[in-house]
Amino acid sequence: MRSKEVAEILLKINAVSVNPEHPFKYASGMLSPIYTDCRVLSSYPNERRIIIDQLVGFVTQEVGLGNIDIIVGTAHSGISLATYLAQRLALPMAYVRTSVKDYGKRRQVEGILEREQKVLLLSDIMSTERDIPITVEAIEKAGAKVIHCLTIFSNNLGIVESFLEKKNIKYHSLTDVETVLFLASKKRRISPTERTIALEWMRNPRNWNRLRKIRIGKLLRGNKQKISRILLEIKAVTINTEEPYKFTSGILSPIYTDNRLLMSYPNKWKEVIDSFASIIVNKVGVQNADVICGTSTAGIPHAAYLAEKLGLPMIYVKSKKDQYGKFTIIEGDLKRDDKVLIIEDLVSTGGSSISAAKVVRETGAIVENCLAILTYGMKESIEGFKKEKIELTTLTDLPTLLEVAMKSRYIKPEERKILLEWIEDPYTWSKKWNRR
């Protein structure tokens, strides 16, 4: 069996997870966008048998049974593999704990390991962990010698490999991360971007998370400037300090942003939707969005466009339940435990987005993220999203919008001053204006 076929088995049993947005933490402390859990193999008898056949074949054909006295597994992951292999090859077995136990006979090595024995070391994965080095050192301390280290999967980082090479220990993995990523991408189990990010991690695993945060920060900052310019170019933003606009919440505002105008500018609208998609891939995670949900009514077009672009199901939440027909408030099919991504055009107080999230959650679906084109950054919205444990990510915000507007002379300095006073305390500003 080739490396590709072993990789296909790991994908089939869902042993491989890719999540650049919420990295996995290895025992070494290193963060990674990919995690391969070969331990789940024990729960799949047919696939397990195929993998054990491959391990047996490699040992008999490449290592040679005459060169092995005992099979030793790393704890905990290597114990079951060592058991399967030792039973098939009719060889004695032992395993090594990661540390000496503090009770009983206080052993680190379980089983009988004698001096001068030739050891085949078995582990599930070769990555960043200390399991293999710890096991090798314990075996050497017992006077035995590791002649070969065999694993199912390798992350190709070279960390454990370098240790084994210094010890003059041969090693082999049935498959590796590059093969898995290639197949996962080909089968559309992961996106091309996720594959690229995982390969970037391989090249620089120790600094990957720091570089990831820098990349996401640059992406968000670049988006803010671009989206602000688009909104100003289509004149979606209007300022009126003499006759303020009234929000549904009752707040008076000297600014009104009509993102619905984007529908009339296909090229500009596409840029906005592309920015949404980029944030989903790079920050939220495609795996964290089973369904796209638009808020009524302004969020619906953006949600529909985005859902079509990503090939995802879409629903929308109305502002209130129908008084006719099916008396529905959610339109579209929604299943329990679906991960729902709320799409909003503008966040002022955050009321419509949070209300929609609550309605969706009542069905048993999960809401953890909300995306919006623009936020005014009101304290009420910040506190509301925090209380509901929903992470709000926006393409731009009021400070950036005002900065771009000032540079392009879209607004006057005195208008900017009034807007900043308003956003500091919109309720007090409204009361003062009403008393004029």
N, C-alpha and C positions, 0 to 999 in steps of 0.2 A: 504493500500500500504506500502510495506517495504522500508527501507532506500535505498536499491539497486535500486528499480524501480524509485525513485525520482532522484537518481544519473544518471540513464540512460536517463531521460528526460533532465537533465542539459547538458549531453554530446551530446544528439541529437540536441539541439538548439545552440550548440557551446558556451555555457556559461562558459566553463572551458578552460583556456589557461595555458600551462606549457612552460616556457622558462628560463632554468637555466642560459643561457649565457647572456641574457639581462633582468635581473630581473625587476619585476614590483615594483613600489613604492606606498605604502599605504599612506593615509593622515597622519598617525602617523609618517611617515618618514622611517619606516621599509621596507627593501627590501625583496622580496619574489620570488621564482621560479614559483609559482602558483598563478593564479588570477581567481576568480570565480565571474562572473558578472550576478547575478540573475535578474538584471534590464531588460535584454533582453527578459525575460519571457513575458513582456507586449506585445511584438510583435508577439507572437505565441498563438492565441486564444485557440486552442485545448489543448495544453500543459498547458497553464495558467489555464484553467478550471479544469484540473486534479489536479494541485497543490493546487488550492483554495479548491477543494473538500477535499483534505487531511488536510488542515488547519482547515476547518469547522469540519471535523470528529474528529480531535484531541480536539478542543475546546468543542464540545458537549459531547464527551465521557470521556475525561480526566480532563479537567478544570471545566466544568459544566457551563451552561448558567446562572444559578442562582448566580454564583460567580462573574459575570462580569457586570459592569454598563456601561462601555465605552471602545472603542478600540482606542488606540493612536499609530500612526506611527512615526518612526524616519524620519527626513528629510535628503535627498530627497528620498532615496531608499525605505523607509517604507510607503510613502504616498499612492502610488497606491495599495500596498498590503492591507493596512488598509482600503482603500476604498472598494476593492473587498469583504473583509471579513465582514465589517460593513453592507454592502448592503445585503449580503447573510443572516446575522444573525439578521437583522433589529435592529441594535444597533447604538447609537450615536457614532460619531467619532471626533477625534481631531488629530493634529500633532504638533510636536515640532521642531522648527528651531535649528540649531546648535549654533546660537547666536541671540541675540535680534536685530531685524532689526532697522536700523537707520533712518527710515522714517515712515510716517503714524502714526499708534497708537503705534509703537515701541514694538510690542509684540514678545515674543518668542513662546508662545503657541497660535496656531490658532484653533479656535473652542471654545466651552464652556466646561471648565473643572472645576468641582465643588469640594468643600471640602468633604472628606470622600468617594469619589467615588472609586470603585474598578476597576483598570485598567488592561486591557490585552495589553501589549506592543508588537508591531509588527515591525520587521526589516527583511531585506533580508538575512543578513549574520552576523555571530558572529565570529569576528576575532581579529584584533588589534585596531580597530577604537574607537574613543571616542563618536560616535553617541549614543550608548545605555546608557553609563554612563551620558552623558549630558541630554538625554531625561528623565532618571530616576530622576535626580536632579531637573529638571524643574517641573516634575509631583509632587514631594514631596514638592517643594516650593509652589505649588498651593494648597497644603493640601490634595491631593489625594494619593492613595496608589497603587503601582504596585504589583499585585499578581502573575503574570506570564509573562515571556518573551518568545515569540515564533519567531523562524527564519526558513528559508528554509534550510540554509547551515551553517555548523560550520567548522572552520579550526582546531578545537581541540587544540588550543594553551593554553587554560585555563586562558587567560588574562581577558577577559570580564566575563567569568564564575566565576572567583574568586571574582570580584566586586559584581556580583549578589548574590553569596553565603553570602558575608558579609552583604548584605542588606536583607537576608532571602527571596530572590525572587527565585521562581522556574523557570526553563528554559527548553526549548526543541528545537531541530533542526530536521527537517525532514530527513536530510542526513548529511554526514560529509566528510571531505577530504580523510580519509583513504578508505572509500567506493568508492569514485569517482576515486581515483588513482588506486585502484584494478581493477575496471571495464575498465578504460582507458587503462591500461596495457594489460588486457585480450583482449580487442578489437583492440590492437596495435595502439591506438591513440597516445600513448607515448611509449618511449623505457624503458626497465627495468632500465637503468641508470638514466633516468629522474625521474622515480618513486622513486628510491633510494635517489636521491638528494632532492626531495620534502619532503620525510619522514625525512631526515636529518634536513631540515629547521624546521620542526615541533618540533623536539627535542630541537633545540637551535636557535629560530628565530632571536634573537637580535644579535648574533655573526655569523650567517650563512654566510653573505656576506664576512666578513673578512676571515673566514675559507675557503670559496669557492675560493677566490683569492690565498690563500696560496696553496690550493690543485692544482689549475691550474698551478701555478708557479712551483711546484714540478714536475708535469707531464711534462711540457715543458723542464725543466732542465734535467730530467732523460732521456727524449727522445733524447736530443742533444748528450749526451755522448754515448748512445747506437747506434744511427744512424751513428755517426762519426766512431765508431769502425767497424760497418758493412761495410761502404764505404772503409775503409782502408784494412779490411780483404779480400775483393774481388778485391783489387788493382784498384779501380775505380779512385783513385787519383794519378796523376803523376806530378812530379815536373821537370822542365827543365829550368834552369836559363841561359843556354848557347844558346839554340835555342827556344825562347818563342813561345807559341801557339798564333794563330791569331783568334780572335772572329769575328763573322759576322759584328759586329759594327766597325771592324778595329783595335780595341784595342789589343795590344800584352800582353800576360799574361804568367808568369812563372809557372802557375798551370793550370791543365786541369782535370776536374772531369767528368767522363763518367758514369752517373747513369744508362744508358741503360744496363750496364753489370749486373744489378740486375736481369734481365730476365733470366739469365743463372744460377741463384742461388735461386731456388724456396723457400727454407726455409728462407733465408735472405730477399727475396722480400716480403714474407708474413709478416715478422716483420715490414717492412716499411709501407705496406698497413694497417696493424693493427694499427700502430701509427697514420696514417692519419685518420682512422676511429675514434680513440679515441679522437683526437683533434676536429673532427666534432661534436661528441656527447658532449664533455665537454666544448668546447670553442665557436665554430661557431654556433652549434645548428642544429640538423637534420631538424628542420622546416625552416631553412634558406638555404636549399639546395634541390631544386626541381629537378635540373638537374646537372650532373657532366660533365664538359667540359675539354677535353684534348687539349693541345697546340701541334701543329705539329712540328716535329713528335715525339719528345722524351717524351712528356707528355701523348701521347695517350695510351700506354700500362698501365701506372699507373692509368689513369682515367678509363679505361675499367675494370681493376681489382677491383678498388674501387667501381665503379657503381654496379658491380655484387655482391660484398660483402654486399652493403647496399640496394640492390634491387631498385636502382634508374635509371631513364633514363640517357643516355649518348649521348653526341655530341662531335665533335671535330672541331677545326678551323684550316684551312690550312694557310700556310704562304702567299699565294696569290690565287686569284680567278682562277679557271680552265679556260683554253682557248678552251675548247671543252665540249661536253655533255650539262649539265645544267648550265654550267658556275658558279658553286657554290663555295663558300668559307667556308660555314658551312655545315657539313655533319651530318644529324640526324634531328629529329623533335623538333622544338623549338617554344613555344607559348609566346605570349605577356604576360608580368608580371611574367613569370617563374623566380624563383630565381636561378641563375646559379653560381656554384662554379668552379672556374678555377683551374686546376691541372697542375703544371709545375714541371719539373724535377730539373732544376737549374735556379736560378736568378742571373744574372750578372748585366747587365744594366737595366734589367726589360722590355726591348723592346718588346719581343715576347708575354709576359704575358699581358702587357698593350694593345698591338695591338689587341690581341684576345678579351680582355674585350670590347674594343671599337666596334669591329665587332658585338659582341653579343648584346651590348646595342643598336646598330642601328636597331635591330629587335623589340625593345620594351621590351626586357627581362631585368632583373635586375642583376647587378654584384656588389657585395659588399665585396666579400672575394676571396682571392687567396691562395692556399696552394702549397708549394714547398718542395722538399727534402732538398735542400741546398741553402743558399744565401751567396754571397761574401760580402754583406753589402755595396756595392758601393753607394756613395752619390747620383749618378744619379738615381739609382733604388729607393732609399728611397724617394727622392723628387718626382719622377714620380708617385709612388703609392699614395703618399699623395695628389698630385695634382688631381688625378683621383678619390680620396676618395674610395680607395680600401684597405682593411686591409690585409696585407701580413703576413701569419703565416708559418714558416718553421720548418721542423723537426730538422735541425741543422744549424750552421753557421760557417763561416771561423775561428773565434777565437777559438771556441770549437774544430773544426777539427784539428787546429794546436796544440792545447793543448794536445789532445789525440795522435796525431802523434808524438809529442816530447816525451811523456811518453813511447810510444811503440818503440821509435827510428826509426820511419818510415821516418822522415826527420832529417836533421842536423841543429844545431843552426844557422849556416850561411844562410841556406835555409829559415828558419823561418824569419830571419831578412829581407831578400830580399822580401819575400812575404808580410810582414807588410809594407815595403816601397812602394811596388806596390799598395796595397789596399788603402793606404793613398791618392795616386793620380795616378791612372793607366794611365791617358793620358800623364802626364809629364814623368812617368817611361818609357812609350813606346817611346816617343820622344828621351829620353836620350839613350835608347838602340839602336835606329835606327842611332844615330850619332856616335856610336862606330866604 
